[in-house]
């Protein structure tokens, strides 16, 4: 039997290694910018084409590389950061494994131009699929310029799985924000297809946060500062009224490196317990400083997952620090002992008259009288007695009893004109069907109706815009503005009339008529935020995503009382939809409680 184990060729081994480190254009940007920071750069400019799919270019003013170093940097496990094994456990820099450039060069076309301060000429190295295709001396400024083109051009399967430009750009901007927040003293800029998104000067951390997330966050930042022998905690948390239902403004840094840490995130959430509803997530920018030998950053190739030596103690310190800040700024609600909130118990006064309860007796009742006239009179009397119990509760839109024995088609509601519908707890609509009782989630039902309406309008370009008498100005963060510019035509087809304003502001002149009285500015910003955090696999196109998100924002909410006519119209419209059973997000809209199940309770 022949031997079957063989060494992989370098080209294959490099592609396997690249799969661990380089997953998308954002991974390329992260590695190149971190290398620039380690090289002592104080200014870094990033230029993208097609959200990094076609090109990622990073220009820095760092220390530069010699002719030999520029070529050696692309060898696997070639690094200037480690000399002996002990160095792995006391890392002070960002990149140190020596995998990044080799991995990038294995799946892209790379050109590097670099020059050290004091050298007359720099060097240029061209590499494609790990092979050096050229090297020469060139005129270039001090520092290094990396240009990465056609990512995954030699791995078609990997390239096919890249997402849309907007999704890939969102990942890139997330990486950019993490680096920008970790190194606020470094000037950074980023552009995509010649459109500048951010230009950040070196500044304080507070100003860097405001530059990244816009002026609205300014008044919601609370400073946190705690120092112990185990860990130093610094940074900012946000006030509860700035919390959102989606992630996006939660950042942990350990020794200057962005990390993900669900356990410590839980400490932040617990500190806000009792202040925020469970579905809301507070924003925070937390910086932890610990001795390098008490943290392991070598457990994952991307170095975003770390292990602290004493996580439990850090958890408790972080929890108490956040609680202290919330209390210091009077964010935590306090008890007002001067307010009379005692239970009001009625007092019996001496002059109160007490009467004996009166019992009404039907002296004319005859159990032996079986005549039809007597039976009808008894029914009229009983009906009057029952109706008297509900005196004061009637209104013009009172919903009738749904449990009327009315014929209906299998799994279809009774005709709307029959008014055989009932709203339960402001959330569900109940209606009898032939097989039992149908329960409809009113919000999801309305989402499905609006979603299909929006899609039809977008296909036919028939959306109606409700014009505002006074346009609303909305200030956006730079990445929100870039996202709107990309989605501008899609918003217009939906019925939004949005025009550029001064600086980073846009003016909303009109919005879709189906939105009703909802605030256009709030809905618009929510759409942008949700669009960035929605799973793209749920929808075939970005227009579907926008239609679904707008339907979610425009739909009636829970605990909203509906009249009989409104309920009937909602049910009727639902069953004209192509897919009435599921909401745009794939959640069930209705459920039928079978008669067998109902009868099983009795």
N, C-alpha and C positions, 0 to 999 in steps of 0.2 A: 504493500500500500504506500503510495507516494505521500510526501509531506504536504500538508494543506495550509499551514500558517506561514504567511509572508508579510514582510514589511510593506506598508503602504508607500506609494510614491509621494514625494514632497508636495506635489500639486494637490493630491487628494487629501493628505493630512492637513494641509493649510486650509482647505475648504471646510473640513470638519471643525477645525479650530475656529474658523470664521463664524460658523453657525452658533458657537457659544457666545461670541463677543459682538458680532455684527448682525443684527436682526432686521434693521431698517435704516433709512437715512439718518434718523435721530441718533442711532448708535455711532455712526461715523462722526457726526458733529460733536457728540460728547467726548469721544476719544481725542479728537484733534484739538478741541478747545482746552481740555484738561492738560494736554501736552504743552500747549502754549502758556498756560498759567504756570506750570512747573518750570518753564523756560524763563520765567521772570517777566512776562509780558505785562505791560500796563495799559495797552490798547489792543483790542482784537476786533476785527471786522469779518463778518460772515456774509457770503453771497450765495444764494441758492437759485437753482433753475428747476422748475417743476417740482417744488417741495423737496428738493434734494435727489430726486430720482435721476435727473440728467446730470446735475453737478452740485457739489458742495465744495466751496472754496473758503479757507480760513487763513486770514492774513494777520500776523502778530509782529510786535516789535521786540520780541524776546532776544535771548542771547545768541540765537543762530547756531548752526552746526558747521563743522569742518567738512571737507570733501569726503573723508573716510567715514565720519560719523553719519553723514547724510545717507550713505549707502548701507552701513551696518544697521541703521535704525529699522530696516525692513526685514532683518533676519529674525527668525523665531527665537523668543526668549533672550533677545539682545536688549539690555537695559543699563542705564547709568545709575539706577537707584539701589541696587542690591549687590553686595560683594560677598556676603556669607549668609548662612541660613538664619542666624540670629536677627539679621536685618529685617526679615519678613515680619517680625513681631514688634517692630518699632518704626512703622512707616509714618513719615510726616508728609509725603507727597501724594499726588493723585494717581498717576499712572506709574506702575512699577514692575508689572509682570513681563513686559516686552512682547506682548501678544498683539496689541492693537494694530500697529502699522502693518505687520505681517498678515494679519487677518484681513485688513482692508485691501491690501495689495493682491490678495488671493481672489477677490471677487469684484474687482473694479480696475479701471485705468487710473493710475496715480502719477501725478507730477509734483515734485517738491523743489522749490527754489529757496536756498538758505545762504545767509552770509553772517559771519561773526563781526562784532564791532571791531574795527581796526584792520580787517582784511580788505585788500583792494578789490578782489573779485569774490563772487559767491559761486555756488555750485548748483547745477540742475541735474536731477535724476528722474528718469521716466521708467515706470514699471507697469506691466500689464500681466495679470494672472501670474503673479510671483516672479516673472521674468524681467530682468533689467533690459530695457530696449534702448537705453542711451544715457550717457552722463557727460557733462561738459561744464566748463567754467563760463559764467555769465555775469553780466552787470545786473545787480539787484540791490534793493535797500537792505539795511540791517534788519535782521529778524528772519522769519520763515513764512513761506506761503505754500500751503498744501492745496492742491486741486484734485478732487476725486470725481471722476466722470463715469457715467453709465454703470451705476451700481448693479451688481448681479448680472452683468451682460453675458457672462459665461456660465451662469446657473439659471437657465430660463424658468425652472420650476420655482425657485425662490423669488424671482422678479414677478412672476405671475401672481404671487400671493401678497404683493404690496397693495395697500388700500388706495383710495382716491387721494388726490392731491390735498384736499382739505383735511382729511384724516392724518396723512403723513405730516402735513405742516403743523397740525395740532400737537403731534408727538414731538416734533422738533422744538416748538415753542415751549413745551413743558420742560424739555432738557435745558433749553436756554434760560428759563426762569430759575431753575435749580442752580445753575452755575452763577447767574447774575446775583442771586440772593446769597450765595456762599462767598462771593468776592465782590463786594460792593465798591471796593476801591479801584477796580479795573474798569476802564471805559469799554463798553461793548456796543456793537451795532449788528443788526441782522436785516437782510433784504431778501425778498423772493420775487423773481422775475422783474427785477429792477424797481420794485416797489418797497420802499423802506418801511419796516414794521416797528422796530425799536432803534433808538439811538440814546444810549444811557451814559451819562458822564460818571466819572468816579465821584462818589458822594457817600453820605451816611446811610446806614441801613434803613432808617425810617423813610428817607427820601427815595431810596432804591425801591422800596415796597410801593410807594405812591406812584413812582414812574412806571412800574410794571403793571399795577392793577387799577390805576386811575385815581383821580381826586376823591371820589366817593368813599374810599376806604380810609381817608386821612383821619376823620373824626371818630373812627371806630377802633383805633389801635390803642392797646393798653400795654405799657412796658412791663416786662418781667425780668427780674434780676435776683438770683439766689446763688450763693457760693458756699460750698461745703468742702470738707476734706476729700469727699468721694467724687463729686461732680460739680461743675459750675453750669448753671442754667441761665441763659439770657435770651433776649429776643422780644417778640410781641405776641399777644393773643388779641382776638377781636371781641368786641362787645356782643352779647347774645343777639341783639337785634340785627346783626350783620350775618348771622348764620344762614346757611342754605341747605337745601335738600340733596345737593350733589357735591361730590368731592371736587377739589380744584385749588383750594387755598390752604392746604395743610402741608407743612414742610418741617421735617426734622433734619438737623445737621449734626454730625458728630465729628469733632476735630476738623471742621471745614469741609466735610464731605456729606453730600446729600444721602440720606438713608431712608429705608422703609422699615417701620417698626410697629406692627399692629398692637403689641403689648403696651407700648408707651402711648400710642394713640388712645387706647382704652382709658389710660389715666387722665388724659385731657377731657374725654367725654364724661368720665365719672365726676370730674370737678364741676362740670356744667349741669349735672343731674339736678332736677328740680327747677332749673331755670329755663332749659330748652325742651321742647317736645322731643320724643325719642327719634323722630325721623329727620331732625335737623342736625347739621354737622358744624361745629364751630371752626372758624379759621384760626390758624396759628403759624408762627414762624419761630421755631424753637431751636436754639443752638446749645449743644451739649459739649462741654470740654472735659475730657477724662485723660488720665495718663495713657500714652500709646500702648503700653504693655498690658492694659486692662481691657482692651477691646480687640476683637478678632475681626478684621475686615477681609479675610482671605477665604470666606466660605462660599463665595459665588463669583463667577467671572466678571459680572458687571459691578461688583463691589458696592451694591446698594443694600445688601442684607448683611447685618453685622451681629455680633454676639458680645454683650457686655459681661464682665466678670461678675458683677453683682446687680443684676437687672431688677430684682425685687426692691432693693433699697433706692435705686434711681426712680423706680415707679412711685414710691411713696414720697420722695423729695419733689418730684414733678407734680404730683397730685396736690400736695400741700402748698406748693408755690403758686399754682394757678388759682387755687381757692383763696389764697391770701390776696392776690391781685384783684380778683373779682370783689372781694369784701372791701379792700382798700378804696376802690373807686365806686363803692356803693352800688355795684351791679347786682349783688345778691339781694333779693327782697327781704326786708326786715319787718318785724312785728311792730305795729304802732299801738303802744299800750294806752295812748290817750284817746283812741277811737273806741267808742262803745259798740263792740261787736257781740255783746252777750245775747243769749237767747231770750227773746221776749215772752215771758209767761204771764198770761192774764191774771189780774188780781181781783179777788172777790170783795166788793165794797159792801158795807153794812146795808145800804139802801137798795141793793140789787134784789129784784124780785125773782123768785125761783118758782117755776110752774111745773106741775106734774105732767110727764109725757102723756099725750092723749093717744089712745088706740082706737082706730076706726074699725067698726064692725059692720059687715054687710048683713043687716037683719033680714033682707029679702032673699038671701041665698037658700036655694032648695036643691039639695043633691039628688033628689029623686025626679026633678023636672027634666025631661029629655026632649022637650019640644024644640023645634028649629028656631023659633023666635027668641026663646030664652037663651039658647046657646049663642046666637049672634049678639044679643045684648051683653052677655058676659065677655065676649071677645072685644067689643067696643070699649067696655070699661077697663079691661086689662091693658089695651093699647094706650088708653089715656093715662093710666098709671105709669107705664114704662116711659111714655114721652115726657112726663113731668120730671123724670130723673135727669133729662138732658136739657132742661130749660136753661138758656144762656150760652149753650155750646153750639147752637145752630149758626150757620152762615150761608151765604148764597152759594158757596162752592162746596157745601158738605158732600163728601163722597158716600155713595150708597153702599150697602152691604154687598160684598163681592161673592158671598157664598150662596147666590141665587142659582137654582137649578136651571141654567140656561144652556141650550144646545150649543156646542162649539166644535169646530174641526179639530182633529188630533193635532196637538202641539201648536195650535194657532189660537190667539186670543179671540175673545168675542168681539163683534163689531164695535168700533169706537163709539158709535151713536148710542149703544146700549149702556155706556158708562159703567161697564163692569170692571172697574179698575180701583186699586186701593194703594195708597202710598204708605209704606211702613218705615217708621223711624227716620224719615227724610232721606232714605238711602235706596230702598227697594220698591219696585212696583209689582204688586201681586195681581194676577188676573187668572180666572178659571179657564181651563182648557178641557177637552174631552177626556184626556188621560189623567187629569189631576189639577194641580195648582202650579202655575208658572211664576217664578221669581225672576225679575229683571233688575240688574244693577243700572240705576238711572244714569249715572255719570258715564259708565263705559258704553251704554247704549247711545248716548248723545255723542260721544267721541266717534263711534263707528259711523253715525249719520253724517257728522261734519266732515270726517275724513274722506268719505266717498264723494261728498259734495265738493270739497276742495280739489280732489283729484280730477273730477269732471270739469271744474272751472279752469284748472290749469291746462288740461288737454285742449279745451275749446277756447282758451284765452277769453273767458267770459266773466272773470271775477269783478265784482262791484266794489268800488272803494268809497268808504264813507268819509267825506272830506271834513276836516276840522276847521272851525272858525278861526282859531288861534293855533298855529303849528306848535308842537311840543319839541323843545330842544333836549336832546339826550347826549350826555358826555360818555364816550366809550374809551376803554383802554386800548392801547395800540393793537393788541392781537384781536380784540373784538372788532375794531375798525377794519382790519385786514380781512377778517372773516366776512364782514358785511359786504365789503367791496367784491369779494368772490361770489357771494350769494345774492348780489343786488338784483339781478334779473329774476331770480326765483322768488324773492320777496315781492317784486312788482307784479308777477303773475298771480300771486296769492291775493293781491289787493292792497298791499302796502304802497303808499306814496311817500318815499323817504328820499330826502335830498341832502347833499353834503352841506355842512355848516362851517363855522369858524373852528380852526384847529382840529381837535379830535371830536367835534360835535357833529351830530346829524339832526335834521329837522324832520319830524313826522307830520306830514300834511294830511295824510289819510290812512285809513286802516280797513281791513275786511269788515263788511257790514255785519257778519255773523258774530263778531266779537262783542256786540252789545255795548254795555256801559263800562267794560273793563278798561283800565288805564293802558293806552297804546304803548307808552314808553316802557312800562314795567313788563308788558307782554313781549315787546321786541327784545329787550335785554335777556329775558328768560329764554326766549327762543334761541338766541345766540349761545347762551350758556348751556342749555340742554343739547343743542346740536353738537357741541364739542364733546359731550359726555355720553351720547347715545350710541349703543352698539350698532354698527353699520350693517351687521349681518341680518338684522330684523327687516330691512327694507331694501328694495331693489335699486332705488335711485335716491339721490339727495332730495329731490322734490317730494318723494314719498315721505322721507324723514321729516321734512319741513311741514308737510300737510298733517302728519300724525302729531307732531309737537304742537302745531297751532290748534288742532282739534282738541288736544288735551288741555290747553290753556283756555280755549273758548267755551268748553263744555260746561254745563250746569254743575255745580258742586254738590257735595253731600250736605244734608241738613237744609236744603233749599226746598221749601214747601211748594207744591205744584197744584194748580187747579185741576178739576176733572177734565176740562177741555185740553189743558196742556199735557196731561198724562196720556189722554187718548191720542193726541197728535203725535206724541213721542213714540208710542207703541206702533201706530200706523206707519210712521216714517221708518222705524227700525225694520219692519218686515218688507219694506221695499228695497232694502240694501242687498247688495250681491252676497255679502257674508255677514249676516246678522248675528251669528253665534259668538263671534270673537271681536274684541277691541283691536285697534290698530297694533297694539303691542302684543297681541296674541293671548290676552287674558279672556276667560269666559264671560259672556255678557248675560247669559240666562241659565236657569236650571229648572227642571220640571220635577216637582214633588208628586210622585205617583199616588194614585188613590189607594193602592195597596199599602204604601208606607203610611199614609194618613190614617187608614183604618187600623193599622197595626198599633197605633197609640191608644186605641180605645177597646 
